[in-house]
């Protein structure tokens, strides 16, 4: 996920000013249905790395949900990485749908993920539709940038 054109990069808040409660045993926000601690939590803590661009996309979405700025910056390509991630306290990410992936296997050095991320902002629903580009850098997948789709 990248920056939306008219806002700073944003992350959610279940209640104004607070991230939703996500623990090792609650369902992972990425939508796979696994407990957070066995899913994206492993990537956020650094005990595992994303095996594909889709895995990285899901983990970055979950990082926005739990407001893990360090993970977001660590998985952003250094050529396009901002100095910080601005979290909007009135925004809450509510769901992720992966629409398509291309390349990004163990035999590739690049890949794309097209996704739709839903959110509420000041209680108004919205969505972010993006085709994101990823590359392998020093053996790890990183987010490069994204193209906003209508």
Residue frames as qw, qx, qy, qz and C-alpha x, y, z in Angstrom:
[[0.000, 0.891, 0.453, 0.000, 0.00, 0.00, 0.00],
 [0.449, 0.201, 0.020, 0.871, 1.21, 3.40, -0.79],
 [0.015, 0.340, 0.283, -0.897, 0.27, 6.97, -0.23],
 [0.314, 0.714, 0.625, 0.024, -3.14, 8.06, -1.43],
 [0.405, 0.496, 0.218, 0.736, -2.90, 11.05, -3.78],
 [0.148, -0.757, -0.112, -0.627, -4.64, 13.56, -1.53],
 [0.681, -0.702, 0.079, -0.189, -3.42, 12.39, 1.89],
 [0.055, -0.621, 0.772, -0.124, -0.35, 11.29, 3.75],
 [0.489, 0.025, -0.871, -0.054, 0.09, 7.51, 4.06],
 [0.549, -0.396, 0.175, -0.715, -2.57, 6.42, 6.46],
 [0.284, -0.014, -0.944, 0.165, -3.37, 3.70, 8.92],
 [0.452, -0.522, -0.592, -0.415, -6.47, 2.79, 10.83],
 [0.112, -0.191, 0.620, -0.753, -8.04, 3.47, 14.14],
 [0.227, -0.393, -0.888, -0.071, -10.80, 1.25, 15.53],
 [0.207, -0.867, -0.409, 0.195, -11.78, 4.12, 17.78],
 [0.246, 0.919, -0.090, 0.294, -10.59, 7.65, 17.29],
 [0.092, -0.819, 0.506, -0.255, -6.93, 7.76, 18.29],
 [0.581, -0.374, 0.709, -0.140, -6.60, 4.04, 19.02],
 [0.359, 0.290, -0.804, -0.375, -5.62, 1.06, 16.89],
 [0.861, -0.193, -0.205, -0.423, -7.89, -1.99, 17.05],
 [0.581, -0.509, 0.615, -0.157, -6.94, -4.68, 19.54],
 [0.841, 0.362, -0.391, -0.097, -4.94, -7.32, 17.69],
 [0.554, -0.588, 0.580, -0.109, -3.24, -10.03, 19.72],
 [0.022, -0.374, 0.897, 0.233, -1.32, -13.19, 18.83],
 [0.241, 0.197, 0.946, -0.087, -4.55, -15.20, 19.06],
 [0.447, 0.617, 0.294, -0.577, -7.02, -12.87, 17.31],
 [0.741, 0.489, 0.406, 0.215, -7.64, -13.34, 13.58],
 [0.437, -0.209, 0.264, 0.834, -4.99, -11.69, 11.45],
 [0.285, 0.688, 0.153, -0.650, -6.21, -8.50, 9.75],
 [0.002, 0.373, -0.681, -0.630, -4.79, -9.72, 6.41],
 [0.721, 0.204, -0.058, -0.660, -7.88, -11.84, 5.86],
 [0.440, 0.280, -0.843, -0.133, -6.35, -15.30, 5.66],
 [0.799, -0.388, -0.240, -0.393, -8.17, -16.43, 8.80],
 [0.745, -0.002, -0.517, 0.423, -5.08, -17.49, 10.75],
 [0.488, -0.800, -0.208, 0.281, -4.20, -16.13, 14.20],
 [0.182, 0.964, -0.178, 0.081, -2.14, -12.95, 13.93],
 [0.466, -0.696, 0.543, 0.065, 0.79, -14.49, 15.83],
 [0.703, -0.019, 0.669, 0.240, 1.06, -17.35, 13.33],
 [0.541, 0.711, 0.389, 0.225, 0.41, -15.15, 10.30],
 [0.334, 0.808, -0.024, 0.485, 1.56, -11.55, 9.75],
 [0.533, -0.829, 0.151, -0.075, 2.71, -11.16, 13.35],
 [0.864, -0.182, 0.253, 0.395, 5.72, -13.38, 12.53],
 [0.548, 0.536, 0.191, 0.613, 6.69, -11.02, 9.71],
 [0.146, -0.918, -0.032, -0.368, 6.13, -7.90, 11.80],
 [0.687, -0.695, 0.200, 0.069, 8.36, -9.24, 14.58],
 [0.221, 0.767, -0.589, -0.127, 11.11, -10.18, 12.12],
 [0.591, -0.272, 0.756, -0.072, 11.03, -13.92, 12.85],
 [0.621, 0.331, 0.671, 0.233, 9.90, -14.65, 9.27],
 [0.025, 0.379, -0.321, -0.867, 10.02, -12.96, 5.87],
 [0.686, 0.470, 0.176, -0.527, 7.35, -12.71, 3.20],
 [0.610, -0.044, 0.728, 0.310, 7.67, -15.52, 0.67],
 [0.335, 0.477, 0.617, 0.529, 5.91, -13.60, -2.11],
 [0.014, -0.219, -0.064, -0.974, 4.65, -10.14, -3.01],
 [0.541, -0.505, -0.461, -0.490, 1.14, -11.21, -1.97],
 [0.680, -0.422, -0.487, 0.349, 2.43, -12.25, 1.46],
 [0.345, -0.066, -0.165, 0.922, 4.20, -8.89, 1.77],
 [0.223, -0.382, -0.299, -0.846, 1.09, -6.99, 0.63],
 [0.641, -0.541, -0.510, -0.192, -1.06, -8.78, 3.21],
 [0.638, -0.351, -0.384, 0.568, 1.52, -8.16, 5.95],
 [0.185, 0.110, -0.002, 0.976, 1.80, -4.47, 5.05],
 [0.417, -0.510, -0.396, -0.639, -1.98, -4.11, 5.16],
 [0.712, -0.513, -0.464, 0.120, -1.96, -5.75, 8.61],
 [0.510, -0.114, -0.233, 0.820, 0.87, -3.38, 9.62],
 [0.113, -0.363, -0.151, -0.912, -1.35, -0.42, 8.73],
 [0.622, -0.541, -0.465, -0.323, -4.11, -1.95, 10.85],
 [0.744, -0.514, -0.300, 0.304, -1.85, -2.36, 13.90],
 [0.030, 0.989, -0.112, 0.094, 0.12, 0.82, 13.13],
 [0.820, -0.330, 0.243, 0.400, 3.51, -0.86, 12.84],
 [0.282, 0.931, -0.164, -0.162, 5.48, 1.99, 11.28],
 [0.324, -0.617, 0.684, 0.215, 8.83, 0.23, 11.70],
 [0.624, 0.137, 0.754, 0.152, 7.67, -2.75, 9.65],
 [0.508, 0.805, 0.297, -0.067, 6.17, -0.56, 6.94],
 [0.095, 0.916, -0.352, -0.168, 9.39, 1.42, 6.56],
 [0.468, -0.428, 0.755, 0.169, 11.56, -1.72, 6.73],
 [0.578, 0.266, 0.753, 0.167, 9.59, -3.31, 3.87],
 [0.385, 0.892, 0.145, -0.188, 9.53, -0.17, 1.68],
 [0.771, 0.349, 0.076, 0.527, 12.18, 0.11, -1.06],
 [0.443, -0.519, -0.107, 0.723, 14.82, 2.67, 0.01],
 [0.217, 0.111, 0.397, 0.885, 14.45, 4.59, -3.28],
 [0.269, -0.495, -0.474, -0.677, 10.73, 5.30, -2.66],
 [0.497, -0.480, -0.652, 0.312, 10.46, 5.06, 1.14],
 [0.125, -0.853, -0.073, -0.501, 9.16, 8.17, 2.91],
 [0.157, 0.445, -0.620, 0.627, 10.86, 9.37, 6.11],
 [0.234, 0.041, 0.772, -0.590, 7.81, 8.37, 8.17],
 [0.170, -0.395, -0.821, -0.375, 4.27, 7.03, 7.91],
 [0.255, -0.143, 0.233, -0.927, 1.49, 9.37, 8.95],
 [0.135, -0.335, -0.932, 0.039, -1.32, 7.56, 10.75],
 [0.306, -0.358, -0.180, -0.864, -4.69, 9.31, 10.55],
 [0.126, -0.014, 0.816, -0.563, -6.44, 8.80, 13.91],
 [0.595, 0.257, 0.251, -0.719, -9.89, 8.96, 12.27],
 [0.636, 0.376, -0.534, -0.410, -9.18, 6.17, 9.79],
 [0.646, -0.226, 0.700, -0.205, -9.82, 2.46, 10.27],
 [0.320, 0.298, -0.785, -0.438, -8.95, -0.23, 7.72],
 [0.712, -0.022, 0.402, -0.576, -11.84, -2.70, 7.49],
 [0.883, 0.160, 0.440, -0.047, -10.94, -5.31, 4.88],
 [0.031, -0.590, 0.638, 0.495, -8.55, -6.46, 2.20],
 [0.861, 0.358, 0.336, -0.132, -9.33, -8.22, -1.06],
 [0.285, -0.429, 0.653, 0.555, -6.52, -9.46, -3.29],
 [0.683, 0.558, 0.106, -0.459, -7.77, -9.23, -6.88],
 [0.862, 0.482, -0.113, 0.107, -4.75, -10.41, -8.87],
 [0.512, -0.676, 0.425, 0.317, -1.06, -11.22, -8.64],
 [0.788, 0.598, -0.140, 0.047, 1.59, -11.54, -11.32],
 [0.551, 0.493, -0.548, 0.391, 5.06, -13.02, -11.16],
 [0.394, -0.646, 0.376, -0.535, 6.52, -12.94, -7.65],
 [0.977, -0.159, -0.135, -0.033, 7.42, -16.61, -7.32],
 [0.709, -0.555, 0.292, 0.321, 10.71, -17.95, -6.03],
 [0.683, 0.186, 0.425, 0.565, 11.96, -17.69, -9.63],
 [0.216, 0.831, 0.271, 0.435, 11.14, -13.99, -10.05],
 [0.424, -0.082, -0.281, 0.857, 12.80, -10.78, -8.88],
 [0.211, 0.010, 0.040, -0.977, 9.67, -8.64, -9.28],
 [0.061, -0.423, -0.899, -0.093, 5.92, -8.99, -8.95],
 [0.240, -0.248, -0.048, -0.937, 2.67, -7.09, -8.70],
 [0.053, -0.397, -0.871, 0.285, -0.41, -7.34, -6.51],
 [0.237, -0.357, -0.283, -0.858, -3.72, -5.70, -7.35],
 [0.236, -0.333, -0.817, 0.407, -5.89, -5.20, -4.28],
 [0.278, -0.650, -0.265, -0.655, -8.87, -3.40, -2.86],
 [0.325, -0.141, -0.669, 0.654, -8.54, -2.18, 0.74],
 [0.277, -0.730, -0.455, -0.429, -11.66, -0.91, 2.46],
 [0.315, -0.057, -0.485, 0.814, -11.67, 1.65, 5.26],
 [0.147, -0.876, -0.449, -0.092, -13.78, 4.10, 7.17],
 [0.372, 0.148, -0.145, 0.905, -12.58, 7.66, 7.62],
 [0.215, 0.005, 0.299, -0.929, -14.50, 9.73, 10.18],
 [0.499, 0.242, 0.735, -0.389, -17.17, 7.00, 9.95],
 [0.635, 0.596, -0.091, -0.483, -17.54, 7.41, 6.15],
 [0.867, -0.006, 0.463, 0.184, -16.72, 4.30, 4.08],
 [0.334, 0.807, -0.373, -0.314, -14.08, 4.36, 1.37],
 [0.948, 0.015, 0.266, 0.175, -11.73, 2.12, -0.54],
 [0.059, -0.754, 0.535, 0.377, -8.21, 2.14, -1.93],
 [0.914, 0.333, 0.233, 0.014, -7.77, 0.27, -5.21],
 [0.040, -0.838, 0.497, 0.220, -4.14, -0.17, -6.20],
 [0.940, 0.266, -0.135, 0.165, -1.74, -2.21, -8.29],
 [0.425, -0.830, 0.353, 0.083, 1.43, -2.41, -6.22],
 [0.722, 0.536, -0.415, 0.140, 4.93, -3.22, -7.47],
 [0.730, -0.609, 0.308, 0.018, 7.37, -5.29, -5.45],
 [0.612, 0.595, -0.511, 0.107, 10.98, -6.32, -6.02],
 [0.900, -0.334, -0.153, 0.236, 13.37, -8.63, -4.29],
 [0.142, 0.854, -0.344, 0.364, 16.13, -6.65, -2.55],
 [0.015, -0.505, 0.788, -0.352, 18.94, -8.51, -0.78],
 [0.205, -0.052, -0.977, 0.020, 16.77, -11.63, -0.85],
 [0.093, 0.444, 0.710, -0.538, 13.67, -10.01, 0.68],
 [0.129, 0.643, 0.596, 0.464, 10.52, -8.72, -1.01],
 [0.134, -0.391, -0.268, 0.870, 10.00, -4.96, -0.65],
 [0.298, 0.808, 0.499, -0.102, 7.25, -2.58, -1.74],
 [0.420, 0.084, 0.259, 0.866, 8.32, -0.14, -4.48],
 [0.216, 0.167, 0.029, -0.962, 5.24, 1.86, -5.41],
 [0.320, 0.420, 0.843, -0.102, 1.67, 1.60, -6.59],
 [0.097, -0.137, -0.457, -0.873, -0.69, 2.77, -9.29],
 [0.361, 0.258, 0.565, -0.696, -4.12, 3.91, -8.11],
 [0.008, -0.217, -0.848, -0.483, -6.98, 2.32, -10.03],
 [0.426, -0.087, 0.019, -0.900, -10.55, 3.52, -10.49]]
